């Protein structure tokens, strides 16, 4: 039974939903969609309170120990959490202890002797929490690598990607060119790597933040209290994607226009976050709204919507 067979849309939007559903390329066809890191012991590995104490060390609050500890900064990675990411913006607020080092492009667990030698503060902290860490996953890690994370998706986060938060009121995407991480799904979300022969990540970021794909997503997803819905992978893979024919100059022009608009949105959100003068904030918000409308108009053009279909999407969204 496919996801599509479970979807029933009635009313004015039924024909549009059906047309979008029948588009040949879905996000699941052209993207690698992966979950955040899994620690199986967030109280040990995640730190909401933290501050750099020197070039090499960071002071963090360990929920597991109930006290502040000092760790080597080289094993700490920036994490984006639910509530700190939205459409075209994100802000890492948490750190995760990541006891790995890159070897030939792959992350390998730092061995015990390496931890003791190069990261003595972190090693001392891990030893203090060894009992809990050894018992994770029914003792799966007890024999070797007792301080490892769940061995999945360790190598995919430190590259350009799209970040999609999980619990949202509007389908949201952020293009991240740095090394930010999600941890878990429900408190984070999914990372997405795009097969670029169909369109670049920034182009896809524009599509994923559009009112059209939000409208579609809300008709395949599950709605929760307060207008929230879950961007589950089973729903994300169904999103219809308007791919780009890079041999068609008109298509290339539309692609490049989208990329320019997305780059503008990313820059505007950074300016808004840094603004301290109320008048500047108002100006940036107005520019964001105007750019948003341009992106939506371009998406409607790309997907070939009629004026009536645009009105259906806009009308429905106005009441959501």
C-alpha positions in Angstrom: 0.0 0.0 0.0 1.6 3.3 -1.0 1.3 6.6 0.8 -0.7 8.0 -2.1 -3.5 5.4 -1.8 -4.2 6.7 1.7 -4.7 10.3 0.6 -8.2 11.6 0.0 -8.6 15.2 -1.0 -12.1 16.5 -1.8 -13.4 19.9 -2.8 -12.0 22.6 -5.0 -8.4 21.4 -4.5 -8.9 17.8 -5.5 -8.0 18.1 -9.1 -4.9 20.2 -8.3 -3.8 17.7 -5.7 -4.3 14.8 -8.2 -2.3 16.6 -10.8 0.6 17.3 -8.5 0.5 13.7 -7.2 0.8 12.4 -10.8 4.0 14.4 -11.5 6.7 11.9 -12.4 9.5 13.0 -10.0 9.1 13.0 -6.2 11.6 14.2 -3.6 12.2 10.6 -2.7 13.4 9.9 -6.2 16.1 12.5 -6.3 17.2 13.0 -2.7 19.0 11.2 0.1 16.9 12.0 3.2 18.6 11.1 6.5 17.9 11.5 10.2 19.9 13.3 12.7 22.5 11.8 15.0 21.2 9.4 17.6 23.1 9.3 20.9 20.9 6.9 23.0 22.1 9.1 25.9 21.2 12.8 25.3 21.8 13.7 28.9 25.5 12.8 28.4 26.1 14.0 24.9 23.9 17.1 24.4 24.6 20.5 26.1 22.1 23.3 26.0 24.2 25.5 28.2 27.8 26.2 27.0 30.4 28.9 26.7 33.9 29.0 25.2 36.5 29.2 28.0 39.6 29.3 25.8 40.7 28.6 22.3 40.7 24.9 23.0 38.0 24.3 25.7 34.3 24.9 26.3 32.4 24.9 29.5 29.2 22.9 29.3 26.4 21.8 31.6 26.0 18.1 31.8 22.4 17.1 32.6 23.6 13.6 33.5 26.1 14.8 36.1 24.1 17.9 37.2 27.2 20.1 37.0 29.4 22.1 34.6 32.4 20.4 33.1 35.1 21.6 30.8 35.6 19.7 27.5 37.9 20.1 24.5 36.1 22.1 21.8 37.5 19.9 19.0 35.0 17.2 19.8 31.9 19.5 20.0 29.6 20.1 17.1 26.9 22.7 16.6 23.3 21.4 16.7 20.1 23.0 15.5 17.0 22.2 17.5 13.3 22.5 17.0 12.2 26.1 17.5 15.6 27.4 16.2 15.0 26.7 12.5 12.4 27.9 10.0 12.0 28.9 6.4 15.4 30.2 5.2 16.9 30.6 8.7 18.5 28.5 11.4 20.4 29.1 14.6 22.5 26.4 16.3 21.8 26.6 20.0 23.1 23.3 21.4 26.4 21.4 21.3 26.8 17.6 20.8 29.8 15.7 22.0 31.1 13.9 18.9 34.0 11.7 19.8 35.1 11.1 16.2 37.8 12.3 13.9 37.8 12.3 10.1 40.1 9.6 8.5 40.2 9.6 4.7 36.8 11.3 4.5 35.1 9.0 7.0 34.5 9.6 10.7 36.1 7.1 13.0 35.7 6.8 16.7 38.7 8.2 18.5 40.3 5.2 20.2 40.8 5.2 24.0 44.5 5.9 23.9 43.9 8.8 21.5 41.2 10.2 23.8 43.4 9.9 26.9 46.3 11.6 25.0 44.6 14.3 22.9 41.3 14.9 24.8 42.0 14.2 28.5 39.1 16.4 29.8 36.6 14.8 27.6 38.0 11.3 28.4 37.5 12.0 32.1 33.9 13.1 31.5 33.2 10.0 29.5 34.7 7.7 32.2 32.4 9.4 34.7 29.4 8.4 32.7 30.7 5.0 31.6 28.1 2.9 33.4 25.2 4.6 31.5 27.0 4.6 28.2 27.9 0.9 28.4 24.3 0.0 29.1 22.8 1.8 26.1 21.1 -0.3 23.4 20.9 -3.3 25.7 24.6 -3.3 26.2 25.3 -3.4 22.4 28.3 -1.0 22.8 29.7 -2.5 26.0 32.5 -4.6 24.6 34.1 -2.0 22.3 33.5 1.7 21.7 31.2 2.1 24.7 31.3 5.9 24.2 30.3 5.8 20.5 27.1 7.3 19.1 24.6 5.1 17.2 26.6 4.2 14.1 24.3 5.8 11.5 24.6 9.0 9.4 27.9 10.0 11.0 29.5 11.1 7.7 26.7 13.0 6.0 26.2 16.2 8.1 29.4 18.1 7.4 28.6 19.0 3.8 26.2 21.4 2.0 22.7 20.2 2.6 19.1 21.2 3.1 17.8 21.0 6.7 14.1 20.2 7.2 12.7 20.5 10.7 10.3 17.9 11.8 7.5 19.5 13.9 6.3 22.6 12.1 3.3 24.8 11.1 4.7 25.4 7.6 6.9 23.2 5.5 10.3 24.7 6.1 13.8 24.3 4.6 17.1 25.9 5.4 20.2 25.6 3.1 23.2 25.0 5.3 26.7 25.3 3.8 28.5 24.6 7.0 28.7 21.7 9.5 25.5 22.0 11.5 23.8 18.9 12.8 20.4 17.6 13.8 20.2 15.2 16.7 17.3 12.8 16.6 14.2 13.4 14.5 11.5 14.7 16.8 13.7 17.4 18.3 15.5 18.1 15.0 14.5 16.8 11.6 16.0 15.5 8.4 19.0 16.4 6.3 18.6 16.3 2.5 21.2 15.9 -0.2 20.0 16.5 -3.7 21.0 14.8 -7.0 22.0 18.0 -8.7 21.2 16.9 -12.2 17.6 17.7 -11.4 18.2 21.1 -9.7 20.7 22.6 -7.2 20.1 22.5 -3.4 19.3 26.2 -3.3 16.7 25.8 -6.1 15.2 22.9 -4.1 15.2 25.1 -1.0 13.0 27.6 -2.8 10.5 24.8 -3.8 10.4 23.3 -0.4 9.6 26.7 1.3 6.9 27.5 -1.2 3.2 27.8 -0.4 2.4 25.2 -3.0 4.5 22.4 -1.5 3.3 23.4 1.9 -0.3 23.1 0.7 0.5 19.7 -0.8 2.3 18.5 2.3 -0.6 19.4 4.6 -2.8 17.1 2.6 -0.6 14.0 3.0 0.7 14.6 6.5 -0.8 14.3 10.0 -2.0 17.5 11.7 -1.6 17.9 15.5 -2.9 20.3 18.1 -2.2 24.0 17.4 -1.8 23.6 13.7 1.5 21.7 13.9 2.2 18.8 11.6 5.0 16.2 11.3 7.4 16.4 8.3 7.8 12.6 8.4 10.0 11.0 5.8 7.0 9.0 4.5 5.4 12.3 3.6 8.5 14.2 2.4 9.3 11.5 -0.2 5.9 12.2 -1.8 6.5 15.9 -2.5 6.2 16.5 -6.3 9.4 18.1 -7.6 9.6 20.3 -10.7 13.0 19.3 -12.1 15.1 21.5 -14.3 16.1 20.7 -17.8 19.5 22.2 -18.0 19.5 21.9 -21.8 16.6 24.4 -22.0 17.8 28.0 -21.7 14.3 29.1 -20.4 14.4 26.5 -17.7 18.0 27.5 -16.7 16.8 31.1 -16.5 14.0 30.1 -14.1 16.4 28.0 -12.1 18.9 30.8 -11.8 16.2 33.3 -10.8 15.1 30.9 -8.0 18.6 30.5 -6.7 19.1 34.3 -6.7 15.8 34.7 -4.7 16.8 32.0 -2.2 20.2 33.6 -1.7 18.5 36.9 -1.1 16.2 35.3 1.5 19.1 33.7 3.3 20.9 37.0 3.4 17.8 39.0 4.5 17.1 36.6 7.4 20.7 37.0 8.6 20.3 40.7 8.5 17.0 40.5 10.4 18.6 38.3 13.1 21.4 40.8 13.5 19.3 44.0 13.4 18.9 46.0 16.6 17.1 49.0 15.3 13.3 48.6 15.1 13.1 50.4 11.8 15.7 48.1 10.2 13.7 45.0 11.4 10.5 46.4 9.8 12.4 47.0 6.6 13.9 43.5 6.5 10.6 41.9 7.2 9.0 43.8 4.4 11.8 42.8 2.0 11.4 39.1 3.2 7.6 39.2 2.5 8.2 40.7 -0.9 10.8 38.1 -1.8 8.6 35.4 -0.5 5.8 36.5 -2.9 8.3 36.4 -5.8 9.4 32.8 -4.9 5.7 31.7 -4.8 5.0 33.4 -8.1 8.0 31.6 -9.7 6.9 28.3 -8.2 3.4 28.7 -9.6 4.9 29.4 -13.0 7.3 26.4 -12.8 4.4 24.0 -11.9 2.1 25.6 -14.5 -0.7 26.6 -12.2 -3.7 28.4 -13.5 -5.0 31.5 -11.9 -7.8 29.4 -10.4 -5.4 26.9 -9.0 -3.3 29.7 -7.5 -6.4 31.1 -5.8 -7.2 27.6 -4.4 -3.7 27.4 -2.8 -3.8 31.0 -1.5 -7.3 30.7 -0.3 -6.7 27.5 1.6 -3.5 28.9 3.1 -5.3 32.1 4.2 -7.4 29.9 6.5 -4.7 27.6 7.9 
